[in-house]
Structures are given as C-alpha cells and as structure tokens.
Amino acid sequence: MSSQKLEYDASLGGHVTLPSHVATYHYASGVLQEIKSMIADAQFPASSKLIFQTLPKHMRRRAMSHHPKRLPRKYRAAHSSQMSKAGNQPVNRKRPSRKYRRRPKNLLNEYIRRQRKINWLETHIWHAKRFHMIDRWGYRLPYASCDKTYRACYRASAEHCLLQDISFYSCVQMLGTVDQLRHGFGRLTSPDCGLGIAARTYLSGRREGTIQLFADDQYPAGALQSASFMWRPAEQPETQAQRTLWLWLHPAAVEATLAQLIQVFQLKSTKQEKLPLPAESDDQTPRFVTHTKAFERNRSYINKDTGMEMLVLNQEFNRFRLTGPRSQCVLAASLRASRQNSSESSTSTSKKLLDAPSDLLDQTDYCEAALQLHSPSEVLSNVILGVNVVDPRLQRPSKRTKATKLSSSVSKSVELLMMPPASPPFSDLWDPELRVRLSEQMMSTHQYNQLRQRHAIVPGEPCAFEEQMQPLPLLLIQRPGSQQPNYKRLGYAAGWDVIAPARYGMVLWQTLIMWGARPGGLREFDSVARELGVDQHLPDTVAGLEQAARTALERRTRYFRLPPNKRCNYRKLAVVSPFKAPWQSLVRDWNLSPATPAKSFYVMRNRGLLQRLDGCVRHREPFPDCPTDNCLVQVALRLHTRGSLESNALICLPSSLDWKRHWRQLKQDNQEPVHTEPLLSDVNERLRKQLRLDHKRLLKRLRARRVREKRRLQETSTRRVHIRPAKTASLVSKQSAKMCSLWLPTDPAETHDSVRRQCSREVFGYVSSAGFSFVEAAVCGVGYVTVHGLRQLLHERKADPIRAKGQPLLCLVRNADSRDYRFARLQINLDLCAAV
C-alpha cells in the first residue's frame, strides 16, 4: 500500500504535496544558470571599488591609479574606462631619465632657469657640493663647509692660507676729473676718518684705499658703508684729465650708495635717452623721441654738463681673498709670469697681452720678489701689482699639494722691496674691450682636455699648444692685516686679494685649492673679524641695521617656537631687549641734556678723538670733550676670568661692592661670578595663564557650537552633513600676538622703558659679537659703549687708588639669558676700517 509523505501543507489539511524525486535535466539546467550568474558577478562585481582596488594586497601599488601599465594586462581596459568616466584620464607622460636631465645642454638650461631670481657666482657649482648655501643680498652664497672646519679655517688664516670668494662685491666705475671726484666725495666722506679719495698716495694707482661713506652732508650720522677704491694708473697724471676710479661696494648697501652718488654728481640713467628728430622746415620747432635700451647688462649714468660717467660693472670680475702667511707660497706656486714673445702668439688678444712693456716687466719682477717673502705683512701695505700670468691650468698639480716656500735668495727680494716698483701697475683689466675678448677667446676646460688627450704623449708633460694659450691679466692687492700690536696680534689676517676677469673664476679657484688653500665661506668673515677685534658691519650702517633686524627676527622666531616651560623669562632676569641691542634708547638714557632729545645714534670714527680716548684708557690722560651725546665707541672685550660671552650681552658699570669682592676672589683664586642678578617678579605670569585658559575655553565653546549645528542639520537633511570649518585663524593670531607681548616687552623706544637702569647695575653698552678667540686663548667680543658711560667708568677708576696702580680698565658683562656678572677687560679700537 503506497502512502504519500506528509509535508507542511498536507499536515495542515491542505492539498499541496511535494514530489519525492526531481528530474536530473531540470536540476542541471537550473544550476547552470546560477553558475553563470555567479561567474558574471565575480568578474564584474557591483561595488564602489575600482579595478586596481580589487587586486590582492600583495599586488596593489599606489601608482596604479595614475599608470595603467602597472596593472595586469586583462584589467587595463576596464581601469581606463573607469578613469575616463570619472574625468581623471591618466596622462601617460614619462618623466625624462636622470641621464637625459644631466646632459650638458639640458643641465646648462636648468642652471640658467634657477638664476632668474638669485645670482650665482662662477664658483657656485663647486661650493654647492661642499658648503651650506644661503640666500643673502640677492646672491646664493656659501656659508660654511659641510665638514667640521671651524678650527681648521682659523689655523689656515693664522698659519696657512684661507681662501674666500668675494666676487659678490659690486664694482662701480667712476670717470671724471680729479677735482670733480674730490669735490663730490668730499660731501660723502670726512677727513676725520682718514685720508680722502684723492690723496697723493692713492692717485698714482699704486695702492688701494679705504674710505667711510656717509649720506650727503650728514656726517657723522647717515653712515652707508666702508668702501675700497683704486685709481687707474696714468702715464702723466694731470688734474684736469679724465681719470678712472673703481669703487668696491658691499651688496647690502650698494643701492643706497648708488643713490647718493647719483644725487651728488647729478647723474642720469642712459637707459632712456632723448634723440632729436630732423625738422622738415627751418620754422618748425625741434622734436625729440625717447629711445629705450631693451637690454642693458651694466647700468650706466652720465652728467652731460660736467662729463661725469658712472658704470656699474656686474659679473665683470672675480675677486678672491687669500688670508694667512702661506698666501705667498700658494700664489707663487699657482701663478707663473708670462714672458713669451709676442710673435709666437696667434690670436689678437694674446698678441696684445704678450707685448709686455718694460714697466710691466718691472711689475713682474717685483711680484716674483714679493711672493718669495715669508709673509704678506712684509710687503708694502695695500700695494697693487699688475701681472700677466700663464693659464692657471698649466700650473695645476696632479693631486692636492701644500705649496712650500721657494728656495731663493731672500736678500735680493728685500733689496727689491726697499722701494716700490718704478712703474705704476698698468693692467689690461682696465680695458673693457679687452675684457670682453678675454672671455670670448678663453679655451674651455673641455677643449683643453680634448687637446691634452690628443697631443700629450707622456702624461703630465707640457704640450706645444699650451704655449699658444692666451695669458691671463691679474691684479694683486696686498692687505696688511692687524697693525696695532698692543691691540691684537701683529700681522694677523694679512694676505692678498686677486682680481681676475670673468669666466676665469673656476679655473683660478681650482688651481689655488689644489695648491693647499683652505676654502671658507661667510662664517669665516665673522670669525676673522672677531679675531681682529673689529665688526664686519658697524651697527649704524645700512648693512649693520639690516643684519641686526634679520638676526633679531630669527632669534625671536626661535624663542616663541619653544614651549612655555622651555622659554627663558627675560622679565624675571630684568632684560629689556634680549634679541636686539636698543642703541637709540641707550643713547637717550645717557643723554646729559634732556631738554635736547638725542638724534639718531652713530659710531665714533674720528681718529683724533679715538686716540685721545685710548690715551685716557691706557695712560690716564684727561677725558676729551665730545661734540654730541648720541655717539658710540667700539671696544674690544676680554673676560678676566672663566665664563662665556654671547652676542647682545650687557656691558655694565661695576659698583664698589663688586670691586671689594673682586679683590677678595683674586686672593682666594675664586672663579665665581662677582654679582648675581636678583630675580624679579613677572607681573604678567598670572594674566598669561588666565588668558590661555580663556582662549582654550573659547575654542572649545566654538567647536561645541559647530557640533550642535551639525547635529541639528543631520535631523532634517537626506545627505551626509560635515562640520563647518572653524575659521578661527584671525582669533588665534590675535591671541598669539597678545601672548608674545605679555612674554616679552616691546621695543623700549616705544614704551620709554629705561635701558640704562633695567637691572641692578647701570648698562652703558652692548656686545655685538662674541665667542672664543684662538688668538687670545680666551673668550673675547666686540661691543659698543656710550661716551658718558665710558667717562663715568674712567672717573670711578681714577677715584679708587687701588685700581689706579697700572691695572687695566675693567667693566662688568652679563649675557641676556644669565644672571651672572663677570669682569672683562676693555680696550678701544682705533682702526674701524680694518679690512676683514
């Protein structure tokens, strides 16, 4: 008896029953359709992922979205379709290979493009591989070597040879009579600062001079900079004849100096000239047209009434500075005088250069004799030598070698140096046409190497074509260095300056380096100046003001980058201006006549007054009468005991208690500070904390308000709602400025805070630069003090009988971030124009 299986419907009394078996072909057809749909879904999934996102993790690459060729080949078409629908069609631009970019032609174009906003020196590529480069005065200049060469550079400047590229100095050519130039520069200089530009020792062109430039008729205020100059030698010097003068100006103040020269000599630019048009009839009034030069490499100015001309020579010369006693040996090994016959030369430039007259031969003999001496300080100071030398590549050794002194008779050299050369230093560098031809006809290093490979049979031996290479005209300028034995080491920083034409900079630089010269950067200018006891840029000059503002901004930015618990609280240390010396406020506080407010401060450059002040310090002479109250005196400081000295340190007057404790410490050989500044209370500390808390609460309140606004919009919106931007940048900047003003006092000139009595000891000066001096083997610095503060210090020393017994003049110094006062020896610098 057959019975049907009861299902859910039948068990409930229904009539629907399920069969007990299924046909095979029906089941297979249904499963086949399901398999097809599963395969289709697997191949083309209906998801928001892109093709390259569906790959396994080990096959995914970040660059697949931009480069379809990084995908497997079967997915590239679908990926391109997705990218095109989204509007992000990948661009198949292949970046040029490094080999292509480093080709000489492409590399030169890249270098030209990078020099549009900033200027490069000819030695830039050499320095960029070995030095830290910085942007300064419109140039990309080397600052310091990537290696640790601070002590090595000092040893080079003191015992060997330090080499620096100073081609960033601007050369300004003045053309006019001696009377015109004397009268014009008489308004920009003063005889109190030294010899003028038309002194007899400089007019012959045998020596280079240095003058202090000021604004028109504003001496002693309005200082511009210290400039070097040289006259073009003339065969028959005449007062009314046209003479050529070269001025070497620092780039920081070159524009301000040019503006004063244009004003004094009444010059006009020649870039735009008015040219007369021919008149059609005699009755017609004359017409003029303005002609503008499209390209002007060197700016030129002229005064048609007086015939004065001025030309700014940019990128016309290379000037290298060699410092140290070994400069003689390096120059003697790198330079070989050209004494060939002019008939052997082929080019016109070489013929002109090799037609050496007797006066040039006299200069060559004198130069060879001078380079055989032991030190540059033995040569006549600031003497200029003109010499033609063979190409420096012919004098380059195969590997770097230290140049040694030549084995020659010193007696002959001394005999030649007893008197200057008989002839002036004539040179072809004064001829502009010849300078252009020198650059155009120079054999490139690539051509020279190719000719060496073709003609050199024995490596290192000279070739025949090298005799036909054009000689190189150079100007050698001696620098005497320190000339005050009782102030600094005699002869330190003596050396030579070498002036070469354009395009020969890298050739000459590499030759000097291969003969043992140590390269240096801008850092070495400051270190050599500190060792000399001078300042590279005086604080009242254009460059000094710019440098002080830049340094103060860097220090202030670094200070406020620190967290509050790592900052030095200068209010508690009683320091009014920790980042910048407030010279104007200092002279204002030391002004003895309050009825007449002090004008802008200036540095005393009057050599007569400086010598009398030095006599007061050394020989107890009576104090001279200074004309004004707003001048500063440059002094050199040396710590009397152990301790450190930093820039922007305070120079203070000691009290009687300080002297008593000082004598007691000398007896006990105690090196502790003489006095410690007591801590003051910071009245703004609680206010800063309250403002910080209020600011945080305000920001939290504004964010909570934006969050509530977002949630309210989410309740009624059908789309995703994002939180509104904060837009609190102005609020945060105002809070930051207010907190900074509470942390640090503003400029004392605005708040009229006392700089003189800001701490427990009277302040009468500041330190501009300081550090450890290898010459003195002690911590030294350069600073500036007020005249009345110096008078009070000398008066207190004279009143004390113990200190009047031949003791050096001492004062107190304190760093801005320290509470310790220490004694330091004070000396007055008599030569502010010392070459650095």
DADA-V236547 format. One record per residue. N is the residue number from 1. PSI is psi in radians with two decimals (none if undefined). Layout:
BEGIN
n	psi
N	PSI
N	PSI
END
This chain:
BEGIN
n	psi
1	2.15
2	2.36
3	2.41
4	2.53
5	2.32
6	2.21
7	-3.02
8	-0.61
9	-0.74
10	-0.60
11	-0.37
12	0.02
13	0.19
14	-3.13
15	0.07
16	2.17
17	2.63
18	2.52
19	2.74
20	-0.19
21	2.83
22	2.56
23	2.48
24	-0.74
25	-0.54
26	-0.73
27	-0.69
28	-0.67
29	-0.67
30	-0.71
31	-0.60
32	-0.71
33	-0.68
34	-0.66
35	-0.71
36	-0.75
37	-0.62
38	-0.71
39	-0.71
40	-0.73
41	-0.59
42	-0.67
43	-0.71
44	1.42
45	2.50
46	1.33
47	3.04
48	0.03
49	2.59
50	3.00
51	-0.83
52	-0.22
53	-0.21
54	-0.09
55	2.79
56	2.76
57	-0.58
58	-0.16
59	-0.09
60	2.47
61	2.53
62	-0.56
63	0.02
64	-0.49
65	-0.35
66	-0.38
67	1.70
68	-0.43
69	-0.20
70	-0.20
71	2.77
72	2.62
73	-0.60
74	-0.23
75	-0.01
76	-0.69
77	-0.79
78	-0.66
79	-0.75
80	-0.63
81	-0.76
82	-0.74
83	-0.66
84	-0.64
85	-0.59
86	-0.09
87	0.26
88	1.04
89	2.07
90	2.40
91	2.14
92	1.18
93	2.04
94	2.20
95	2.35
96	2.52
97	2.79
98	-0.58
99	-0.68
100	-0.72
101	-0.44
102	0.17
103	2.60
104	-0.72
105	-0.82
106	-0.63
107	-0.66
108	-0.71
109	-0.65
110	-0.68
111	-0.68
112	-0.70
113	-0.66
114	-0.16
115	0.25
116	-0.69
117	-0.34
118	2.52
119	2.50
120	2.57
121	2.91
122	-0.42
123	0.32
124	-0.78
125	-0.71
126	-0.75
127	-0.63
128	-0.43
129	-0.24
130	-0.19
131	2.77
132	2.17
133	2.45
134	2.76
135	2.11
136	2.21
137	0.57
138	0.16
139	2.74
140	1.85
141	2.64
142	2.33
143	-1.00
144	2.71
145	2.62
146	-0.39
147	2.93
148	1.57
149	0.41
150	-0.88
151	-0.59
152	-0.63
153	-0.63
154	-0.77
155	-0.61
156	-0.72
157	-0.44
158	-0.62
159	-0.39
160	-2.12
161	2.14
162	2.25
163	2.29
164	2.51
165	1.96
166	0.60
167	-0.14
168	-0.17
169	2.40
170	2.38
171	2.15
172	2.15
173	2.16
174	2.36
175	2.09
176	-3.13
177	2.84
178	-0.66
179	-0.71
180	-0.80
181	-0.66
182	-0.76
183	-0.72
184	-0.81
185	-0.27
186	-0.45
187	-0.32
188	-0.14
189	-3.10
190	2.47
191	-0.26
192	-0.39
193	-0.03
194	-2.89
195	2.56
196	-3.11
197	-0.37
198	0.49
199	2.64
200	-0.58
201	-0.33
202	-0.44
203	-0.52
204	-0.25
205	0.18
206	-0.32
207	2.65
208	2.40
209	2.94
210	2.32
211	2.74
212	2.13
213	2.39
214	2.92
215	2.82
216	2.02
217	0.71
218	0.17
219	2.40
220	-0.03
221	3.11
222	0.68
223	2.40
224	-1.12
225	3.04
226	2.19
227	2.54
228	2.64
229	2.76
230	2.53
231	2.55
232	2.23
233	2.45
234	2.45
235	-0.68
236	1.55
237	2.21
238	2.59
239	-0.65
240	-0.06
241	2.70
242	2.21
243	2.67
244	2.34
245	2.34
246	2.24
247	2.29
248	1.96
249	2.53
250	2.43
251	-0.34
252	-0.52
253	0.36
254	-0.66
255	-0.71
256	-0.65
257	-0.73
258	-0.66
259	-0.70
260	-0.68
261	-0.70
262	-0.67
263	-0.74
264	-0.80
265	0.01
266	0.98
267	2.69
268	2.55
269	2.50
270	0.15
271	-0.59
272	2.13
273	2.56
274	2.06
275	2.34
276	2.50
277	2.53
278	2.29
279	2.50
280	-0.58
281	2.92
282	-0.49
283	-0.27
284	2.45
285	2.58
286	2.51
287	2.68
288	2.68
289	2.49
290	2.12
291	2.16
292	2.26
293	2.26
294	-0.66
295	2.25
296	1.83
297	-0.81
298	2.14
299	2.39
300	2.55
301	2.64
302	2.63
303	1.84
304	-0.40
305	-0.77
306	-0.25
307	0.15
308	2.43
309	2.57
310	2.33
311	2.21
312	1.91
313	1.80
314	2.31
315	0.64
316	-0.39
317	2.78
318	2.29
319	2.08
320	2.51
321	2.14
322	2.19
323	2.29
324	2.80
325	-0.41
326	0.04
327	-0.58
328	-0.85
329	-0.70
330	-0.76
331	-0.69
332	-0.61
333	-0.53
334	-0.45
335	2.30
336	2.15
337	2.47
338	2.03
339	0.47
340	2.90
341	2.51
342	-0.38
343	-0.33
344	-0.16
345	2.70
346	-0.71
347	2.76
348	-0.66
349	-0.75
350	-0.66
351	-0.74
352	-0.65
353	-0.57
354	-0.16
355	1.26
356	2.07
357	3.07
358	-0.60
359	-0.61
360	-0.63
361	-0.63
362	-0.70
363	-0.69
364	-0.76
365	-0.74
366	-0.70
367	-0.77
368	-0.66
369	-0.65
370	-0.64
371	-0.11
372	-0.06
373	3.01
374	-0.67
375	2.65
376	-0.42
377	-0.22
378	-0.18
379	2.80
380	2.35
381	2.38
382	0.44
383	2.54
384	2.26
385	2.28
386	2.18
387	2.52
388	2.19
389	2.81
390	2.93
391	2.25
392	-0.36
393	-0.39
394	-0.29
395	0.14
396	2.28
397	2.89
398	-0.52
399	2.86
400	2.26
401	2.48
402	2.18
403	2.38
404	2.86
405	2.44
406	2.46
407	1.57
408	2.95
409	2.13
410	-0.43
411	-0.72
412	-0.68
413	-0.69
414	-0.65
415	-0.69
416	-0.51
417	0.03
418	-0.39
419	2.71
420	2.94
421	2.61
422	-0.45
423	2.65
424	2.81
425	1.30
426	2.44
427	2.62
428	-0.12
429	-0.33
430	-0.29
431	2.02
432	-0.64
433	-0.68
434	-0.59
435	-0.68
436	-0.76
437	-0.58
438	-0.75
439	-0.69
440	-0.64
441	0.16
442	2.36
443	2.15
444	2.84
445	-0.59
446	-0.78
447	-0.70
448	-0.74
449	-0.66
450	-0.74
451	-0.62
452	-0.71
453	-0.51
454	-0.63
455	-0.38
456	1.91
457	-0.82
458	2.19
459	2.34
460	-0.24
461	2.60
462	2.67
463	2.88
464	-0.60
465	-0.35
466	-0.40
467	-0.37
468	-0.04
469	2.48
470	2.43
471	2.88
472	2.08
473	2.34
474	2.71
475	2.16
476	2.23
477	2.16
478	2.47
479	2.16
480	-0.39
481	-2.64
482	2.28
483	0.26
484	1.67
485	-0.49
486	0.01
487	-0.91
488	3.04
489	2.20
490	2.26
491	0.00
492	2.51
493	0.26
494	2.61
495	-2.72
496	2.60
497	2.33
498	2.16
499	2.13
500	2.74
501	2.99
502	2.69
503	-0.17
504	0.14
505	-0.86
506	-0.60
507	-0.83
508	-0.65
509	-0.83
510	-0.62
511	-0.73
512	-0.64
513	-0.71
514	-0.37
515	0.31
516	0.09
517	2.44
518	2.08
519	2.53
520	2.94
521	-2.70
522	-0.50
523	-0.60
524	-0.42
525	-0.77
526	-0.70
527	-0.72
528	-0.69
529	-0.69
530	-0.65
531	-0.56
532	-0.25
533	0.50
534	3.01
535	2.38
536	-0.71
537	2.05
538	2.61
539	-0.26
540	0.00
541	2.97
542	-0.79
543	-0.65
544	-0.72
545	-0.72
546	-0.71
547	-0.69
548	-0.72
549	-0.72
550	-0.75
551	-0.70
552	-0.67
553	-0.71
554	-0.77
555	-0.71
556	-0.73
557	-0.73
558	-0.60
559	-0.83
560	-0.08
561	-0.33
562	2.69
563	2.78
564	-0.56
565	-0.08
566	0.00
567	2.56
568	2.19
569	1.74
570	-0.33
571	-0.66
572	-0.49
573	-0.03
574	0.87
575	2.10
576	-0.80
577	1.65
578	-0.31
579	-0.25
580	2.40
581	2.08
582	1.35
583	-0.71
584	-0.73
585	-0.56
586	-0.83
587	-0.45
588	-0.72
589	-0.49
590	0.14
591	2.13
592	-0.27
593	1.58
594	-0.35
595	-0.58
596	1.85
597	2.53
598	2.43
599	-2.90
600	2.45
601	2.81
602	2.82
603	2.37
604	2.15
605	0.02
606	1.97
607	-0.56
608	-0.81
609	-0.66
610	-0.69
611	-0.66
612	-0.66
613	-0.68
614	-0.61
615	-0.61
616	-0.68
617	-0.72
618	-0.74
619	0.22
620	0.67
621	2.83
622	2.58
623	2.33
624	2.90
625	2.09
626	2.54
627	-0.61
628	3.02
629	-0.04
630	0.55
631	2.69
632	2.62
633	2.25
634	2.29
635	2.73
636	2.33
637	2.52
638	2.16
639	2.34
640	-0.49
641	-2.92
642	2.91
643	3.13
644	2.75
645	2.27
646	2.94
647	2.60
648	0.43
649	2.76
650	2.40
651	2.06
652	2.86
653	2.29
654	2.71
655	3.06
656	-0.60
657	-0.61
658	-0.69
659	-0.68
660	-0.76
661	-0.55
662	-0.79
663	-0.63
664	-0.69
665	-0.61
666	-0.67
667	-0.64
668	0.02
669	0.82
670	2.27
671	0.29
672	2.83
673	2.61
674	-0.65
675	2.59
676	2.24
677	2.20
678	2.52
679	2.42
680	2.90
681	2.45
682	1.88
683	-0.32
684	0.04
685	-0.83
686	-0.63
687	-0.67
688	-0.75
689	-0.72
690	-0.73
691	-0.64
692	-0.75
693	-0.75
694	-0.66
695	-0.73
696	-0.73
697	-0.69
698	-0.74
699	-0.71
700	-0.69
701	-0.71
702	-0.64
703	-0.71
704	-0.61
705	-0.68
706	-0.60
707	-0.74
708	-0.66
709	-0.68
710	-0.80
711	-0.63
712	-0.64
713	-0.50
714	-0.45
715	-0.51
716	-0.17
717	2.57
718	-0.11
719	2.99
720	2.31
721	2.29
722	2.70
723	2.49
724	2.49
725	2.66
726	-0.85
727	0.82
728	0.41
729	-0.76
730	-0.64
731	-0.74
732	-0.69
733	-0.68
734	-0.70
735	-0.70
736	-0.75
737	-0.66
738	-0.69
739	-0.66
740	-0.70
741	-0.50
742	-0.47
743	-0.80
744	2.47
745	2.64
746	-3.01
747	2.26
748	-0.45
749	-0.49
750	-0.68
751	-0.18
752	0.55
753	2.60
754	2.15
755	-0.58
756	-0.71
757	0.70
758	-0.35
759	-2.96
760	-0.23
761	2.48
762	2.28
763	2.22
764	0.28
765	3.02
766	2.71
767	2.23
768	-0.69
769	2.50
770	2.83
771	-3.12
772	2.23
773	2.14
774	-0.46
775	-0.77
776	-0.19
777	0.71
778	2.96
779	2.11
780	2.89
781	2.94
782	2.28
783	-3.11
784	2.37
785	2.77
786	2.72
787	-0.74
788	-0.57
789	-0.68
790	-0.67
791	-0.72
792	-0.65
793	-0.75
794	-0.61
795	-0.70
796	-0.65
797	-0.67
798	-0.55
799	-0.36
800	2.04
801	-0.47
802	-0.74
803	-0.29
804	0.01
805	1.04
806	0.25
807	2.56
808	2.79
809	2.16
810	2.60
811	3.02
812	2.48
813	2.58
814	2.29
815	2.71
816	-0.49
817	0.39
818	2.82
819	-0.03
820	2.32
821	2.35
822	2.72
823	2.53
824	2.52
825	2.45
826	2.27
827	2.66
828	2.32
829	2.22
830	-0.37
831	1.65
832	-0.18
833	0.29
834	2.28
835	2.30
836	none
END
